[in-house]
Amino acid sequence: MEKTLVKNDIFYCYSPNVQKYLVANGFSVIDCGVHKVTKRVFLCFEKSKKLDQYLLIWKNRRKLVS
């Protein structure tokens, strides 16, 4: 049976750099779209503990570079 995702289960990613990082690390894009107001492209990923860990790694890595 297929799992039904609700808005709280989805991470909307607007950063092209983070999008590439997540895809390169094996995360699947479950949807994509364009923001109605800003017209920015976003990719959607299913939220998980693993995704949270990778986003934390990204955030900490960015702090080291800045």
Buried (B, 14 or more C-beta within 10 A) or exposed (E): EEEEEEEEBBBEBEEEEBBEBBBEEEBEEEEEEEEEEEEEEBBBBBBEEEBEEBBEEBEEEEEEEE
